[in-house]
């Protein structure tokens, strides 16, 4: 307990309350129905990152899986996740997405999915915090990767990514999304040559799941509230597709600049009280002095 408190204090010194909240959720100390915050970084790369051949790993074999390999893939994941992943991966196979697997002693040691056309960024395993992103023609989004704990530390994620890149047309664009707290995967993506494009932030406040986005060169967050805009990757940029006015952000959510913890929740409550609903006047504690007789 004391060690965890020391870590929380170190997180606060490094990044303030926002960083503490991320790690409290990651540690399981905050219930996901009360308050949570997740930052997901989006990366881009044009063309295969390395032309040299890596030294082969003894006993490991790389290849592409088919739906007949689904049971073998599921045996590599925790038992509690198998039912959910079976439905999800079967859907991926039916939609034509490719899956790279690595075998060790005829057992799956890791896998990695390659998506084309569209990818769904998720903060809670495709339950309610999802953001659909359209991809350019010929582009590949690398995601939903997993390496069995016993085989970690051998660079399998990096090798699976390179194996996929080498089997794609030259000059193809590759994208990836990784949680800000996943330091090993972030380091591997930087080694592969990926460049950070944007950060997507999901904030859960009771029944609301708020969406914010910030491009890599920007200093301020863009607020989308509970709505999910149409997003697309255009080369090395993540942009919002124009929508009609019915999809605009609700006015009772504060601008992203107002999200300075721990005052964010208080400001959200104040903004919501001041904002009128359809057909109702704005709430006011008292009439202006000029109107008082």
Secondary structure, DSSP 8 states (H G I E B T S, - for coil): -HHHHHHHHHHHHHHHHHHHHHHHHHHT-S-TTTEEEEEEEEEEEES-S--S-----TTEEEEE--GGGHHHHHTTS-GGGHHHHHHHHHHHHHTT-EEEEEEETTEEEEEEEEE-SEEEEESSSSSS-EEEEE--TT-EEEEEEEE-GGGTTS-HHHHHHHHHHHTS-TT-EEEEEEETT-HHHHHHHHHHT-EEEEEEEEEEETTEEEEEEEETT-SS-EEEET----EEE-SS-EEE----GGGS--TTS--GGG--TTSHHHHHHHHHHHS--TT-----SS--GGG--
